[in-house]
Amino acid sequence: MSEWSGETAEKLLALRGELERLGPVLVSYSGGVDSALLAVIAREVLGDRMACAFLDGPLIPRTAAAEARAIAASYGLPLAVIPFDPIDDPAIAANPPDRCYHCKKALAPLLKREAAARGIPTVVDGVNCSDFAEHRPGLVACAEEGVVHPFVIAGCTKADIRAIARWLGLPFAEKPSAACLASRIPYGEPLTPALLAMVEEAEEALRELGFSQGRVRAHGRLARVEVPAAELARVLEAAPRLVPVLKAAGFAYVALDLEGYRPGAMDEVLIEG
């Protein structure tokens, strides 16, 4: 966990300065810690010269969409909700390893159109320095589409973002990391509304049992459950309540991943050339 320091304070100052330099911006907003902090600071720096756009569709859990709207309402963030169904695009629905590239290429024009309609010249997002250490083909699409990363320009890592949000007293500072529902499906397995609904229902069951940071990865009709390693024993205790719900959602088998939760677990099968 990053502690507040003079270096972090300098990064916050740099972030504010970069947003002021950019002028009016449209924040690509998901309601996660990164984009929410960026939006709150942009609102502070730019006032009415900023807006947020939330791309909503079948890859977004309904609880995440509700939380995103609630955070925006709490901080007076002007929010445009734009319908976006990426699985209408065969290149995305096929779920290749570079799926995120195709998804970002498809959503960027929607963001730029919203920005243009508001007279805003720049689209920004919550990408940070830590993201470049992960498998993120969407970053290439962002570069091609001219989406700006203020956190990167200010040198902010994920730990810095949480430290800044904590220092500012923002209640979402400790919000667990999230990713779209497609990240629960192995590459090469087509994305379908039915499969995504199964995963969403299964993960909602996990949350209702108190596992706020958990994933249900769908390998066909086998559900591979990931929870933090420290909670493996607790999820086994909850199995008599969890398993029937996952089977009712459509899974035939339920397995527990003994390595525990880790972001980007589906990327582990990729072989870097």
BAFI-3210 file (N, C-alpha, C; in Angstrom, 3 decimals, decimal comma, padded with zeros to 6 digits):
// residues 273
n [1|2|3|4|5|6|7|8|9|10|11|12|13|14|15|16|17|18|19|20|21|22|23|24|25|26|27|28|29|30|31|32|33|34|35|36|37|38|39|40|41|42|43|44|45|46|47|48|49|50|51|52|53|54|55|56|57|58|59|60|61|62|63|64|65|66|67|68|69|70|71|72|73|74|75|76|77|78|79|80|81|82|83|84|85|86|87|88|89|90|91|92|93|94|95|96|97|98|99|100|101|102|103|104|105|106|107|108|109|110|111|112|113|114|115|116|117|118|119|120|121|122|123|124|125|126|127|128|129|130|131|132|133|134|135|136|137|138|139|140|141|142|143|144|145|146|147|148|149|150|151|152|153|154|155|156|157|158|159|160|161|162|163|164|165|166|167|168|169|170|171|172|173|174|175|176|177|178|179|180|181|182|183|184|185|186|187|188|189|190|191|192|193|194|195|196|197|198|199|200|201|202|203|204|205|206|207|208|209|210|211|212|213|214|215|216|217|218|219|220|221|222|223|224|225|226|227|228|229|230|231|232|233|234|235|236|237|238|239|240|241|242|243|244|245|246|247|248|249|250|251|252|253|254|255|256|257|258|259|260|261|262|263|264|265|266|267|268|269|270|271|272|273]
n.u [000,851|000,607|002,006|001,139|003,125|005,756|006,424|004,120|002,363|003,456|002,855|000,071|-000,198|000,965|-000,888|-003,199|-002,248|-001,857|-004,470|-005,574|-004,036|-004,881|-007,446|-010,964|-012,351|-013,483|-014,216|-013,560|-015,429|-015,847|-016,575|-014,845|-011,976|-009,862|-010,908|-012,927|-011,588|-010,084|-012,175|-013,349|-011,248|-010,883|-013,297|-013,002|-010,828|-011,574|-014,244|-017,287|-016,230|-015,866|-016,910|-018,432|-018,441|-020,150|-019,932|-022,319|-023,429|-023,796|-021,424|-020,966|-021,452|-024,621|-024,611|-022,200|-022,730|-024,753|-023,348|-021,493|-023,133|-024,097|-021,784|-021,118|-023,366|-023,041|-020,883|-021,577|-021,029|-021,257|-022,882|-022,959|-024,679|-023,967|-025,251|-023,710|-022,916|-020,662|-020,506|-021,929|-020,155|-018,363|-015,572|-015,030|-016,830|-015,810|-013,772|-010,826|-007,274|-006,504|-008,792|-009,477|-008,285|-009,883|-012,272|-011,753|-011,230|-013,748|-015,274|-014,077|-014,793|-017,421|-017,060|-015,606|-017,478|-019,433|-017,938|-017,428|-020,020|-020,450|-018,699|-016,142|-012,693|-010,986|-010,548|-010,159|-008,773|-008,642|-006,262|-003,175|000,299|000,893|-000,593|000,792|002,377|000,897|-001,097|-002,457|-003,878|-005,648|-004,483|-002,994|-004,957|-006,046|-003,926|-003,883|-006,326|-006,132|-006,735|-006,161|-003,963|-004,006|-003,058|-000,803|000,863|001,320|002,768|001,595|001,008|-001,007|-001,002|-000,402|-002,724|-004,693|-003,632|-003,858|-006,643|-007,369|-006,148|-007,582|-009,924|-011,881|-014,575|-014,473|-011,908|-010,843|-012,131|-012,646|-010,665|-011,903|-013,152|-014,322|-017,000|-016,199|-013,624|-013,749|-013,968|-012,421|-009,930|-010,808|-013,139|-016,373|-018,132|-021,241|-024,584|-025,933|-023,878|-022,415|-024,380|-024,626|-022,143|-022,304|-024,487|-023,425|-021,215|-022,518|-023,716|-021,449|-020,689|-022,895|-022,440|-020,425|-017,926|-016,177|-014,104|-013,812|-013,882|-015,613|-014,618|-015,430|-015,265|-016,404|-019,037|-018,021|-017,387|-014,842|-013,844|-012,479|-011,123|-009,603|-006,493|-006,380|-008,971|-009,757|-010,412|-012,747|-014,478|-014,792|-016,223|-018,553|-019,471|-021,752|-023,866|-023,126|-022,593|-025,119|-026,368|-024,684|-024,938|-027,629|-027,490|-026,519|-024,168|-022,472|-020,498|-018,507|-015,535|-012,773|-010,221|-007,049|-004,902|-005,945|-007,508|-006,385|-005,665|-006,244|-006,106|-006,847|-005,001|-002,774|-002,339|-001,327|001,339|004,169|005,761]
n.v [-001,199|002,119|004,849|008,190|010,754|013,154|012,847|011,696|013,802|015,661|014,424|014,584|017,335|017,671|016,282|017,845|020,141|019,195|018,604|021,151|022,282|020,797|021,673|021,839|018,631|015,316|012,723|009,353|007,178|004,783|004,344|003,035|003,121|004,525|006,026|007,378|008,949|010,548|011,902|013,325|015,030|016,391|017,731|019,422|020,991|021,946|022,594|023,403|022,806|020,173|016,789|013,539|010,268|007,287|004,086|001,834|-001,522|-005,046|-006,131|-004,998|-005,407|-005,167|-004,198|-002,783|-000,774|000,613|001,510|003,201|005,252|006,198|007,200|009,270|010,916|011,605|013,356|015,363|015,033|015,637|013,371|011,357|008,642|006,149|003,870|000,762|-002,007|-004,236|-006,889|-007,062|-006,684|-008,770|-009,169|-008,642|-010,277|-012,787|-013,045|-012,826|-012,896|-010,214|-008,837|-006,558|-004,509|-004,280|-003,631|-001,145|000,313|000,339|001,723|004,216|006,081|006,645|007,980|010,197|011,379|012,119|013,947|015,902|016,797|018,232|020,261|019,732|019,217|017,088|013,705|011,888|009,308|006,824|005,384|004,286|004,359|001,791|000,116|-000,451|-002,582|-004,801|-007,135|-005,375|-004,760|-002,811|-000,376|000,275|000,874|003,134|004,932|005,158|006,370|008,778|009,160|010,571|010,070|011,271|010,473|008,962|010,856|012,413|010,660|008,765|005,798|002,818|002,469|005,076|006,377|005,279|006,169|008,940|009,233|008,301|010,194|012,435|011,793|010,295|008,105|005,920|005,029|002,547|000,805|-002,327|-003,614|-003,824|-005,390|-005,790|-008,110|-009,841|-010,569|-012,812|-014,977|-017,553|-016,808|-017,036|-018,440|-017,851|-014,818|-014,610|-013,427|-015,125|-016,570|-014,500|-013,545|-015,716|-015,636|-013,137|-013,496|-015,492|-014,188|-012,200|-013,730|-014,482|-011,964|-011,418|-013,205|-012,023|-011,785|-009,513|-009,096|-011,048|-013,570|-015,278|-017,457|-018,646|-021,731|-023,189|-025,047|-025,188|-023,577|-021,627|-020,580|-017,707|-016,307|-013,988|-015,267|-015,438|-015,910|-018,425|-020,601|-019,674|-019,462|-022,115|-022,971|-021,658|-023,028|-024,869|-023,069|-021,538|-023,199|-024,377|-022,066|-021,252|-023,448|-023,245|-020,964|-021,943|-023,357|-026,519|-027,633|-026,719|-025,250|-024,513|-022,188|-022,741|-021,014|-018,605|-015,320|-013,307|-010,491|-010,441|-013,193|-014,799|-014,131|-015,588|-017,799|-016,906|-016,785|-015,024|-013,634]
n.w [000,000|-000,920|000,769|001,835|000,548|-000,104|-002,765|-003,843|-003,416|-005,159|-007,558|-007,569|-007,761|-010,271|-011,807|-011,521|-012,766|-015,364|-016,186|-016,151|-018,165|-020,360|-020,662|-021,491|-020,935|-021,720|-019,659|-019,880|-018,272|-015,724|-013,155|-011,527|-009,276|-010,542|-012,832|-011,507|-009,582|-011,332|-012,600|-010,453|-009,686|-012,079|-012,193|-010,017|-010,887|-013,441|-013,373|-014,883|-017,289|-017,939|-018,484|-018,079|-019,558|-019,714|-020,858|-021,417|-021,263|-022,156|-021,147|-018,750|-015,342|-013,651|-011,030|-010,980|-012,834|-011,503|-009,247|-010,466|-011,441|-009,001|-007,709|-009,477|-009,148|-006,477|-006,488|-008,151|-010,873|-014,273|-016,223|-019,035|-020,258|-022,402|-024,649|-025,409|-027,117|-027,362|-028,237|-030,516|-032,482|-034,535|-034,333|-031,701|-030,295|-030,920|-029,143|-029,130|-028,182|-028,428|-027,898|-026,343|-027,742|-030,061|-028,840|-027,606|-029,929|-031,005|-029,129|-028,831|-030,961|-030,174|-027,762|-028,666|-030,337|-028,463|-026,988|-028,958|-029,434|-027,167|-027,407|-026,585|-026,756|-026,057|-025,090|-022,159|-020,020|-017,318|-017,360|-016,007|-014,875|-013,942|-015,522|-017,826|-017,361|-017,686|-019,662|-022,022|-024,673|-025,480|-024,986|-027,201|-029,067|-027,827|-028,106|-030,876|-031,295|-030,042|-027,345|-024,209|-021,428|-018,442|-015,869|-016,466|-017,662|-015,439|-013,959|-012,277|-010,444|-009,844|-007,070|-006,252|-007,063|-005,387|-002,960|-003,240|-003,479|-000,977|000,684|-000,027|001,122|-000,155|-000,475|-002,166|-002,297|-001,518|-003,136|-004,681|-007,412|-010,740|-013,724|-017,092|-017,878|-019,857|-019,281|-017,795|-019,379|-021,213|-023,695|-027,090|-026,706|-027,659|-026,898|-025,450|-024,801|-022,976|-021,677|-020,460|-018,734|-017,013|-015,696|-014,462|-012,702|-011,059|-009,883|-008,491|-006,535|-005,100|-004,076|-002,437|-000,451|000,866|-000,335|-001,606|-003,359|-005,777|-008,361|-010,957|-013,176|-016,321|-017,698|-020,159|-018,977|-016,496|-013,502|-012,351|-009,373|-007,973|-005,120|-002,786|-001,498|001,294|001,941|001,207|002,878|004,020|001,845|001,217|003,420|002,855|000,696|000,637|000,359|-001,831|-004,107|-005,029|-006,044|-008,132|-009,809|-010,387|-011,913|-014,251|-014,465|-014,543|-013,011|-010,172|-009,237|-007,082|-007,286|-006,268|-006,213|-005,650|-005,929|-008,612|-010,570|-014,101|-014,634|-016,784|-018,692|-018,224|-019,791|-022,116|-024,399|-024,494|-027,250]
ca.u [000,000|001,397|001,754|001,192|004,501|005,992|006,410|002,715|001,794|003,923|002,105|-001,257|-000,033|001,198|-002,154|-004,059|-001,687|-002,087|-005,887|-005,750|-003,413|-005,699|-008,675|-012,163|-012,110|-014,506|-013,603|-014,094|-015,728|-016,423|-016,935|-013,751|-011,168|-009,045|-011,682|-013,692|-010,677|-009,790|-013,356|-013,518|-010,221|-011,186|-014,408|-012,425|-009,935|-012,172|-015,630|-018,231|-015,516|-015,618|-018,071|-018,076|-019,232|-020,159|-020,369|-023,061|-023,897|-023,820|-020,168|-020,906|-022,415|-025,619|-024,191|-021,149|-023,372|-025,453|-022,336|-020,921|-024,103|-024,189|-020,589|-021,262|-024,375|-022,511|-019,893|-022,075|-020,338|-022,170|-022,665|-023,699|-024,676|-024,031|-025,398|-022,595|-022,972|-019,510|-020,596|-022,483|-018,999|-017,810|-014,162|-015,019|-017,574|-014,963|-012,959|-009,406|-006,397|-006,465|-010,183|-009,564|-007,933|-011,070|-013,300|-011,383|-011,400|-015,177|-015,890|-013,455|-015,607|-018,588|-016,585|-015,233|-018,721|-020,037|-017,111|-017,652|-021,357|-020,375|-017,667|-014,954|-011,712|-010,094|-011,051|-009,150|-009,213|-007,949|-005,067|-002,064|001,599|000,895|-001,284|001,706|003,037|-000,077|-001,532|-003,509|-003,845|-006,470|-003,654|-002,599|-006,108|-006,138|-002,908|-004,312|-007,526|-005,844|-007,218|-005,061|-003,871|-003,398|-002,311|000,501|001,655|001,701|003,610|000,847|000,754|-002,253|-000,831|-000,512|-004,131|-005,387|-003,120|-004,445|-008,064|-007,441|-005,775|-008,690|-011,088|-012,911|-015,005|-014,217|-010,459|-010,529|-013,008|-011,878|-010,477|-012,949|-012,917|-015,568|-017,342|-015,478|-012,362|-013,999|-014,154|-011,141|-009,758|-011,207|-014,505|-017,214|-018,920|-022,675|-025,353|-026,260|-022,677|-022,121|-025,396|-024,261|-021,024|-022,781|-025,308|-022,545|-020,414|-023,422|-023,848|-020,227|-020,775|-023,913|-021,852|-019,409|-016,645|-016,233|-013,076|-013,839|-014,193|-016,052|-014,136|-016,282|-014,619|-017,580|-020,011|-017,294|-017,119|-013,622|-014,048|-011,284|-011,256|-008,277|-005,944|-006,699|-010,385|-010,046|-011,108|-014,101|-015,343|-015,119|-017,307|-019,770|-019,784|-023,128|-024,780|-022,674|-022,663|-026,441|-026,687|-023,922|-025,552|-028,900|-027,154|-026,254|-022,928|-022,626|-019,456|-017,952|-014,197|-012,102|-008,841|-006,225|-003,971|-006,646|-007,797|-005,349|-006,136|-005,696|-005,801|-007,021|-003,849|-001,662|-002,114|-000,718|002,787|004,752|006,781]
ca.v [000,000|003,351|005,846|009,568|011,249|014,343|012,465|011,537|015,152|016,274|013,809|015,176|018,689|017,523|015,861|019,033|021,021|018,623|018,783|022,578|022,515|020,175|022,448|021,007|017,211|014,302|011,594|008,010|006,922|003,472|004,276|002,449|004,086|005,355|007,025|008,203|009,972|011,488|012,743|014,227|016,071|017,214|018,610|020,442|021,868|022,519|023,003|023,020|022,504|018,732|015,896|012,123|009,384|005,896|003,176|000,794|-002,610|-006,384|-006,491|-004,280|-005,905|-004,155|-003,552|-001,817|000,371|001,377|002,172|004,296|006,351|006,739|008,018|010,493|011,759|012,104|014,415|016,332|014,864|015,537|012,020|010,860|007,183|005,830|002,427|000,194|-003,470|-004,647|-008,226|-006,924|-006,676|-010,134|-009,184|-008,651|-011,450|-013,969|-013,077|-013,118|-012,309|-008,750|-008,363|-005,204|-003,577|-004,086|-002,978|000,272|000,930|000,516|002,695|005,539|007,017|007,059|008,988|011,415|011,999|012,777|015,119|016,915|017,355|019,137|021,256|019,353|018,732|016,025|012,576|011,369|008,117|006,555|004,552|004,759|003,760|000,362|-000,635|-000,824|-003,836|-005,870|-007,393|-004,399|-004,340|-001,617|000,823|000,596|001,549|004,474|005,762|005,408|007,211|010,069|009,270|011,048|009,437|012,250|009,831|008,560|012,081|012,861|009,630|008,081|004,360|002,432|002,752|006,528|006,756|004,940|007,045|010,275|009,143|008,150|011,482|013,354|011,334|009,802|006,798|004,822|004,807|001,130|-000,001|-003,382|-003,505|-004,483|-005,485|-006,169|-009,523|-010,645|-011,039|-014,090|-016,007|-017,853|-016,323|-017,990|-018,891|-016,710|-014,113|-014,627|-012,861|-016,148|-016,874|-013,331|-013,503|-016,756|-015,138|-012,036|-014,053|-016,217|-013,246|-011,534|-014,652|-014,327|-010,695|-011,518|-013,990|-011,204|-011,811|-008,329|-009,222|-012,425|-013,754|-016,584|-017,651|-019,667|-022,643|-023,952|-025,097|-025,275|-022,285|-021,598|-019,490|-017,088|-015,338|-013,769|-016,477|-015,448|-016,242|-019,741|-021,432|-019,137|-019,790|-023,535|-023,042|-021,136|-023,835|-025,394|-022,018|-020,982|-024,144|-024,466|-020,849|-021,280|-024,453|-022,683|-019,970|-022,643|-024,134|-027,923|-027,937|-025,556|-025,542|-023,417|-021,976|-022,728|-019,883|-017,423|-014,259|-012,412|-009,804|-010,909|-014,635|-015,395|-013,804|-016,451|-018,807|-016,272|-016,967|-013,815|-013,936]
ca.w [000,000|-001,019|001,806|001,354|000,606|-000,897|-004,176|-004,233|-003,458|-006,402|-008,665|-007,547|-008,297|-011,710|-012,410|-011,599|-013,773|-016,686|-016,513|-016,468|-019,474|-021,400|-020,839|-021,402|-021,195|-021,480|-018,960|-020,101|-016,861|-015,419|-011,743|-010,764|-008,529|-011,424|-013,579|-010,569|-009,046|-012,410|-012,816|-009,309|-009,759|-013,261|-011,806|-009,129|-011,648|-014,649|-013,168|-015,925|-018,537|-018,016|-018,435|-018,039|-020,409|-019,247|-021,910|-020,701|-022,096|-021,559|-020,495|-017,469|-014,349|-013,266|-009,780|-011,313|-013,487|-010,459|-008,429|-011,261|-011,431|-007,645|-007,465|-010,276|-008,506|-005,198|-006,691|-009,119|-012,145|-015,420|-016,742|-020,195|-020,345|-023,829|-024,901|-026,161|-027,103|-028,161|-028,833|-031,863|-033,381|-034,581|-033,913|-030,238|-029,837|-031,079|-027,934|-029,358|-027,162|-028,552|-027,810|-025,789|-028,804|-030,893|-028,025|-027,485|-031,243|-031,245|-028,218|-028,951|-031,747|-029,398|-026,814|-029,401|-030,801|-027,306|-026,683|-029,987|-029,244|-026,023|-027,671|-025,809|-027,728|-025,587|-024,302|-021,232|-019,294|-016,063|-017,512|-015,186|-015,203|-013,625|-016,567|-018,908|-016,986|-017,878|-021,042|-022,293|-026,085|-025,663|-024,927|-028,571|-029,670|-027,229|-028,746|-032,253|-031,298|-029,428|-025,969|-023,361|-020,106|-017,521|-014,779|-016,992|-017,831|-014,090|-013,338|-011,208|-010,465|-009,164|-005,641|-006,094|-007,216|-004,140|-001,903|-003,440|-003,141|000,484|001,284|-000,277|001,884|-001,059|000,043|-003,099|-002,355|-001,345|-003,971|-005,360|-008,850|-011,520|-015,165|-017,746|-017,734|-020,853|-018,705|-017,106|-020,389|-021,873|-025,054|-028,116|-026,470|-028,047|-025,893|-025,731|-023,694|-021,976|-020,897|-019,632|-017,676|-016,044|-014,887|-013,622|-011,625|-010,149|-009,101|-007,558|-005,406|-004,300|-003,347|-001,393|000,643|001,523|-001,035|-002,460|-004,385|-006,256|-009,772|-011,428|-014,540|-016,944|-018,638|-020,559|-017,891|-015,229|-012,878|-011,536|-008,420|-007,396|-004,030|-002,219|-000,867|002,722|002,135|000,645|003,871|004,228|000,715|001,341|004,399|002,223|-000,482|000,580|-000,107|-003,109|-005,222|-005,656|-006,789|-009,380|-010,672|-010,861|-012,935|-015,499|-014,423|-014,152|-012,033|-009,476|-008,737|-006,390|-007,721|-005,054|-006,238|-005,189|-006,906|-009,138|-011,781|-015,365|-014,592|-018,111|-019,513|-017,859|-020,833|-023,281|-024,523|-025,083|-028,248]
c.u [000,883|001,007|001,816|002,598|004,600|005,945|004,977|002,040|002,207|003,170|000,679|-001,216|000,159|-000,089|-003,091|-003,567|-001,946|-003,543|-006,180|-005,180|-004,283|-006,961|-009,886|-011,862|-013,392|-013,799|-014,318|-014,214|-016,372|-016,962|-015,922|-012,912|-010,449|-009,875|-012,495|-012,813|-010,358|-010,958|-013,541|-012,503|-010,445|-012,321|-013,904|-011,624|-010,668|-013,609|-016,533|-017,547|-015,121|-016,944|-017,552|-018,972|-019,044|-020,739|-021,016|-023,585|-023,716|-022,520|-020,028|-021,911|-023,369|-025,234|-023,124|-021,745|-024,077|-024,461|-021,726|-021,848|-024,165|-022,991|-020,695|-022,252|-023,841|-021,593|-020,316|-021,395|-021,361|-021,892|-023,572|-023,564|-024,941|-024,188|-024,258|-022,632|-021,836|-019,661|-021,420|-021,385|-018,381|-016,363|-014,035|-015,691|-016,751|-013,977|-011,501|-008,546|-006,281|-007,879|-010,263|-009,165|-009,173|-012,161|-013,012|-011,545|-012,869|-015,776|-015,318|-014,268|-016,855|-018,207|-016,270|-016,472|-019,418|-019,265|-017,377|-019,014|-021,379|-019,330|-016,390|-013,930|-010,970|-010,832|-009,908|-009,689|-008,331|-006,769|-003,931|-000,807|001,640|000,285|-000,334|002,489|002,128|-000,374|-002,719|-003,419|-004,700|-005,669|-003,191|-003,721|-006,268|-005,139|-003,333|-005,473|-007,326|-006,419|-006,026|-005,137|-003,234|-002,607|-000,910|001,407|002,154|002,546|002,923|000,699|-000,598|-002,161|-000,943|-001,978|-004,911|-004,928|-003,733|-005,919|-008,260|-007,168|-006,887|-009,970|-012,213|-013,307|-014,743|-012,733|-010,091|-011,423|-012,197|-011,753|-011,571|-012,528|-014,210|-015,770|-016,624|-014,191|-012,526|-014,088|-012,811|-011,094|-010,120|-012,589|-015,447|-017,998|-020,386|-023,417|-025,645|-025,061|-022,326|-023,114|-025,110|-023,171|-021,501|-023,600|-024,442|-021,732|-021,281|-023,641|-022,626|-020,287|-021,766|-023,427|-020,701|-018,048|-016,632|-015,205|-013,003|-014,201|-014,743|-015,641|-014,889|-015,494|-015,699|-018,608|-019,342|-017,011|-015,867|-013,688|-012,702|-011,707|-009,844|-007,798|-006,308|-008,135|-010,757|-010,828|-012,546|-015,024|-015,692|-016,253|-018,637|-020,232|-021,212|-024,159|-024,428|-022,923|-024,066|-026,813|-025,955|-024,485|-026,893|-028,661|-026,833|-024,972|-023,214|-021,654|-018,932|-016,614|-013,615|-010,651|-007,962|-005,157|-004,628|-006,838|-006,527|-005,879|-005,489|-005,373|-005,926|-005,828|-002,678|-001,352|-001,435|000,791|003,344|005,861|008,028]
c.v [001,245|004,318|007,237|010,104|012,521|014,041|012,311|012,902|015,861|015,714|014,359|016,588|018,637|017,133|017,046|019,986|020,509|018,788|020,241|022,876|021,961|020,972|021,536|019,557|016,411|013,111|010,310|007,359|005,550|003,381|003,541|003,531|005,059|006,444|007,916|009,297|011,010|012,450|013,754|015,364|016,974|018,186|019,751|021,469|022,631|022,984|022,499|022,704|021,024|017,994|014,472|011,348|007,952|005,027|001,962|-000,263|-003,948|-006,836|-005,857|-004,891|-004,798|-003,467|-002,499|-000,584|001,248|002,140|003,360|005,499|007,012|007,634|009,334|011,449|012,382|013,303|015,416|016,250|014,785|014,244|011,728|009,341|006,806|004,323|001,915|-001,316|-004,007|-006,017|-008,229|-006,967|-008,077|-010,221|-009,193|-009,914|-012,729|-014,126|-013,497|-012,507|-010,788|-008,156|-006,918|-004,143|-003,252|-003,336|-001,479|001,001|001,207|001,602|004,105|006,499|007,498|008,152|010,302|012,130|012,734|014,045|016,243|017,589|018,367|020,241|021,001|018,729|017,459|014,969|012,056|010,124|007,877|005,621|005,157|003,972|002,258|-000,469|-001,125|-002,093|-005,037|-006,058|-006,485|-003,928|-003,117|-000,337|001,246|001,357|002,960|005,427|006,129|006,397|008,542|010,257|009,578|010,392|010,416|011,620|009,436|009,774|012,588|011,831|008,829|006,592|004,083|002,740|004,253|006,959|006,451|005,857|008,439|010,259|009,039|009,497|012,507|012,938|010,802|008,376|005,635|004,467|003,325|000,234|-001,061|-003,127|-004,287|-004,530|-005,953|-007,685|-010,411|-011,220|-012,346|-015,263|-016,293|-017,302|-017,428|-018,566|-017,719|-016,122|-014,130|-014,004|-013,881|-016,451|-015,723|-013,216|-014,548|-016,256|-014,038|-012,559|-014,768|-015,260|-012,443|-012,410|-014,590|-013,066|-010,785|-012,342|-013,246|-011,216|-010,668|-008,383|-010,679|-012,461|-015,155|-016,670|-018,831|-020,459|-023,605|-023,894|-025,354|-023,863|-022,406|-020,363|-019,012|-016,136|-015,092|-014,984|-016,576|-015,877|-017,616|-020,618|-020,967|-019,482|-021,281|-023,731|-022,607|-021,987|-024,386|-024,355|-021,537|-021,931|-024,245|-023,238|-020,841|-022,320|-023,964|-021,641|-020,623|-023,444|-025,568|-028,303|-026,643|-025,962|-024,298|-023,352|-021,802|-021,655|-018,614|-016,396|-013,542|-011,791|-010,413|-012,386|-015,283|-015,111|-014,769|-017,507|-018,218|-016,469|-015,733|-014,212|-013,113]
c.w [000,000|000,093|001,188|001,557|-000,218|-002,381|-004,684|-004,341|-004,748|-007,606|-008,732|-008,125|-009,816|-012,430|-012,568|-012,689|-015,179|-017,105|-016,866|-017,852|-020,603|-021,685|-020,784|-021,764|-020,987|-020,863|-019,357|-018,722|-016,683|-013,993|-010,900|-010,112|-009,471|-012,108|-012,650|-009,970|-010,113|-012,621|-011,692|-009,372|-010,970|-012,960|-010,937|-009,922|-012,741|-014,473|-014,274|-017,263|-018,617|-018,012|-018,407|-018,997|-019,936|-020,353|-021,250|-021,661|-021,413|-020,914|-019,119|-016,497|-013,909|-011,955|-010,049|-011,971|-012,461|-009,590|-009,177|-011,261|-010,053|-007,321|-008,227|-009,633|-007,226|-005,373|-007,761|-010,465|-013,274|-016,178|-017,923|-020,208|-021,800|-024,003|-025,793|-026,015|-027,956|-028,799|-030,118|-032,921|-033,393|-034,102|-032,396|-029,713|-029,951|-029,924|-028,185|-028,255|-027,234|-028,546|-027,348|-026,813|-029,634|-030,131|-027,893|-028,824|-031,528|-030,363|-028,363|-029,808|-031,020|-028,401|-027,531|-029,941|-029,663|-026,951|-027,685|-029,823|-028,101|-026,249|-026,902|-026,752|-027,339|-024,778|-023,448|-020,546|-018,074|-016,164|-016,698|-015,491|-014,937|-014,742|-017,657|-018,588|-017,210|-019,360|-021,330|-023,744|-026,362|-025,616|-026,315|-029,268|-029,124|-027,886|-030,162|-032,317|-030,592|-028,037|-025,063|-021,992|-019,104|-016,379|-015,247|-017,138|-016,477|-013,352|-012,254|-011,466|-009,809|-007,666|-005,368|-006,140|-005,949|-003,001|-002,021|-003,044|-001,641|001,154|001,107|000,454|001,020|-000,662|-000,899|-003,188|-002,287|-002,197|-004,709|-006,853|-009,569|-012,979|-015,796|-017,677|-018,748|-020,293|-017,932|-018,076|-021,072|-023,288|-026,046|-027,917|-026,730|-026,874|-026,319|-024,558|-022,594|-021,081|-019,962|-018,480|-016,608|-015,096|-013,949|-012,451|-010,592|-009,283|-008,131|-006,335|-004,497|-003,457|-002,191|-000,205|001,311|000,871|-002,052|-003,576|-004,810|-007,724|-009,978|-012,887|-015,145|-017,978|-019,126|-019,437|-016,543|-014,732|-012,013|-010,648|-007,884|-006,284|-003,499|-001,425|000,609|002,991|001,578|001,629|004,041|003,070|000,708|002,347|003,795|001,046|-000,496|000,137|-001,501|-004,281|-005,831|-006,481|-008,126|-010,342|-011,210|-011,948|-014,272|-015,526|-013,967|-013,046|-011,431|-008,878|-008,084|-006,850|-006,489|-005,064|-005,746|-006,291|-007,321|-010,416|-013,021|-015,414|-015,968|-019,028|-019,258|-018,931|-022,058|-023,267|-025,217|-026,061|-028,058]
res [m|s|e|w|s|g|e|t|a|e|k|l|l|a|l|r|g|e|l|e|r|l|g|p|v|l|v|s|y|s|g|g|v|d|s|a|l|l|a|v|i|a|r|e|v|l|g|d|r|m|a|c|a|f|l|d|g|p|l|i|p|r|t|a|a|a|e|a|r|a|i|a|a|s|y|g|l|p|l|a|v|i|p|f|d|p|i|d|d|p|a|i|a|a|n|p|p|d|r|c|y|h|c|k|k|a|l|a|p|l|l|k|r|e|a|a|a|r|g|i|p|t|v|v|d|g|v|n|c|s|d|f|a|e|h|r|p|g|l|v|a|c|a|e|e|g|v|v|h|p|f|v|i|a|g|c|t|k|a|d|i|r|a|i|a|r|w|l|g|l|p|f|a|e|k|p|s|a|a|c|l|a|s|r|i|p|y|g|e|p|l|t|p|a|l|l|a|m|v|e|e|a|e|e|a|l|r|e|l|g|f|s|q|g|r|v|r|a|h|g|r|l|a|r|v|e|v|p|a|a|e|l|a|r|v|l|e|a|a|p|r|l|v|p|v|l|k|a|a|g|f|a|y|v|a|l|d|l|e|g|y|r|p|g|a|m|d|e|v|l|i|e|g]
***
